[in-house]
Amino acid sequence: MNLASNARWTSLVCVGGAAILLLVFLWMGFGVFASVGSAFLGAGAAYLVFRPAFSKIGPGTRDTLREDEQSRGIRYAFSPYQRVASVVFALQSAGSLVIILVFCLVQSAGVDIDLFHMPSVASLFADVYRIDPSATFAKTRFDNLFLPLVLFYVISLPCLAAAFIYSLPSILIDVPGNWRVLLPMAFFLFGLWLELFVPGRTMHKDLQQTIIDGHVTGYIVLFVIIPLAFGIIAAGLPGPRGRSVSA
């Protein structure tokens, strides 16, 4: 498969993955913001999953690429910061999913759950997630599920920042060429800030409302899908570039 055909098929697969998740999220009743975010996630996931199948280029092409790289004296590597960030976000996503499912099963069984008391953390989100104290079902989920899970971002987001800073020289060399990573990263970081700290009035209100109403879908998006997106973004950051030591 030549390079032009490889790029064309990779683009089609990414567009298909984005379209599928976009339609699914719109059908599930999520707003524009969450649906567009899911489209970015679908495109990134499709790219990572199917790219190896479209990368089987011929020996001559591979030799040409290798010679071109050597002639410029540049080598590429996957930084340890990217590995750590990707693993941390994957663990956050998987761990949050397990915790959410177990919590919902226990709560549906009628067990009274009162594990955490974090008023200082809850006050950070008081203006956004105004849950009526009489809504005990949603309030219990918020206090014992939302507040502990949101603290995982305190660990994972600095890992993404470290990976980004380490990759920054490579990004600055070719900013237009790295838009596929920079645009989704900016979207999800801005979106996460909106969801956590800005009261919803327009397109990001629907996801906040699912948390306020105690729906599990909101927790899945905020603590499973978004960390997974950040993990894909961390893996997609350009690796460091160093000058070849060979003459």
N, C-alpha and C positions, 0 to 999 in steps of 0.2 A: 504493500500500500504506500503510495507516494505521500509527500508531506502535504500537498494541497488537498488530497482526498482525506487524509487524516484530520486536518483542521476542519474540513467541512462536516465530516461525520461527528466529530467531537462537539461542534457547535450545535448541530441538530439534536444530539442527545441531551445537551445541557438545556436547550430551549424546551424539549419535551419534558424533562424532569421538572423544570420551573412551571410549565403550564399545568402539569398534573397536580402538583401540590397547591398551586394557586386556585384551581377549580375546586379541589377538595375542601380547602379552608373556607372558600366563599360558600360552598354548599353547606358546610357545618355551621354557618352563621357568624363567622368571625368577620371583623371589619376589614377595611382596606389595608390598614397598617399591618396587622398580623398576616394577612393573606399575601401581601407583597414580600414580607419577610420570609414566609414559607417558600415563595418562588425562588428567592436567593438560595435558600437551603436546598431546595430540590435541584437547582442547577449545579451547586457545588458538590452535592452527593453524587449526582449522575456523572459529573466530570471525574471524580475520584474513582468511582466504581468501574466505569467503562473505558477510561482513557488507556489502560494497559492493552485492551483488545484492539485499539486503533493505533498502537505504537509499534506495530511489527513492521518496521521499515526495513528495506533491503540492506545487505552488507555494504554495498557501495555508498549508500546514503549515510549509514552510520559512520563509515570511515571518513567521509567528507566532513561530517559534523565534528568528529574527533580532531581531524587535522586543522579545521578552522579554529577550534577552541585552543589547540596547542599553539597555533600561529599567533594568537592574541595573548598567549601566556596567562590565561584565566582558568581557574578551576572553581567548581561549585560544590557546596556541601550543605547537608541538612543539619542545621545547628542544634546543639543539645537543648537550647531554650525552646525551640519549636517542638522537640520531642516531649519535653516536660509539660509545656502548655497543652499540647494535644492530649496527652495522657490524663492530665488533671481534669480537663473539660470532659473527656470521655468518662472518667470515674464519677465526676459530678452528675453527668447526665444519667448514667446507669444507676448510681446510688440513689439519686432523687426519684427515679422511676420506681425502684423497689420500695423506697420509703413511702411514696404516695400510695402505691397499691396496697401495701400492708396496712397503712393508716386507714384507708377507705374501707378495707375489709373489717378491721376491728371496729371502726365507727358504725358501720352498717349492722354489726352484730349487737349493737346497743350498749357497748362498753363506754363508760364515762371516762374520757381522756382529759387529763389535766397534768401534763408533763413539764411544761415550760412556763416560766414567769419572767418575761423580759420587757418590762415597761419602758426602759430606756431605748431599746431597739424599736419597739412598737411606736414610740413617739415620733420616730423619723418618718413614718408612713401614715401618721394620723390624719394629715390633710388630704391624702389621696384615697386611702381605703377607710372610709367612714362606715363602719359596720354597726348597725343597731345592736346594742347589748342584748335586746330581746331575741335577736336572731342567733340563738345558741349554737345551731348547727354550723353556720358560716363562721361565727366567732371562734368556735373551738378549732376549726380547721385553720383559721388565720393564726391564732396564737400558738398552736402546736405543730403546724406544718409550714406555713408561709415563713414565719420568723426564723426558725432554724435553717430552712433551706436557702433563704436569701443570704445567709452568712457565708455560704460556700463561695459566693462571688468575691468575698474578701480575700480568698486564697487564689481563685482561678484568674481573676482579672489582672492582678499584678504579674502573673506568669505570662499572660498575653502581652502585657506592656513590655516585659523584659525581652520577649521574642521579637516584638516589633522594633524596639530600640536596637537590638543586635542586628536586625535585618535592614535598618534604616539606610546605611550607606548603599546597599544594593538597590533599595527602593528609589533613592534619590538619583541614581544613575539613569534609571529608566522609569520615571513616574507614569507616563502614558501607558507603558507596557505592563504595568502592575495594577491597572484599574480594576481588573477582575477580583483582586483581593482587597484593594483599598476601598472601593465603593461598598461592598457588603459589610466590611468591618465598620465603616463610618455609619452605615444604616443601622446595624444591630447595636452599636454602642449608644448612638443617639436614641434609638428606640427603647433600649433598656433604661436609660435615664428618664425618658418620658413615662414609661410604665411604672417606675418605682417612685418618682418624685414630683411628677407634674399631674395635677388633677385633669382627668380626661374631659374634653369638651367636643372633640371632633373625631378623627379617625382612630385614635388609640384608646377611646373610651370603652369599646366593647370588651377588650381583654381585661381591663381593670374591673369592669362590671361582673365578669365571670368569677373573679376572686371575691368580690364583695358579696355575691350571691352564693358563694361556696361551691361552685361547679368545679369538678375535677379537671375539665378541659383547660381552664385557665392555668392551673398548676402545672399541667403537662407542658403547655407552651412555654411558660416562664422558666421552668426549672429543668425541663428535659430537652425540648427542641432548641431553645436559644443557646444553652451550653454546647449542644451538639454542633450548632452552626459556628460558634466560636472555635470549637476544636477543628473544624474543617478549615476555617480561616487561618488558624495558627499553622496548620500543615501546609497551607498554600502560600505562606509568606516566602519571598525569595531567599534562598540561602546566601550565606556570606560569600564574597568573591575575594580571592587572594591571588597575588601574583605567583606564577609558577617559579619554583626554586631552580628548575633546570635551565640551563643556558640555551 
